[in-house]
Amino acid sequence: MTPEEAVQSIENLRNETIKILRVQKEDFLSFRQELIKQQDFKHFRGIAKHGGHVEYEYMKIPRS
């Protein structure tokens, strides 16, 4: 996943174009580098799944 693809995916989650984003194990680090740069980082929740992939969703209320 390129940085541009990661940012576009983050925008899609934020705008609710998509409800859940599934990030594959091999793309996790490149995606996370872009995710932690976001002002609303705490609004994203990642749920680890079997096999090493992570499903992200955007929450209206930030996590603590």
C-alpha positions, 0 to 999 in steps of 0.5 A: 500500500502506497502512502497515497492509497493509505491517505485515500483509505483514511479519507474514505473511512472518515467520510463514511464512504466505507464502514470498515477498512481491512488492512492486510498484514503486509500493508499494516506498517505503511498504513499505520505510518499515515494513520498516526499523522492524522489529527483525528487519530483517536477516532480510528479503531483497529481490530486485529483479526486472525491471520494478521490483518486488521479491520479499521473503523471510524468512530464519532467519539474518540477512544480514550 
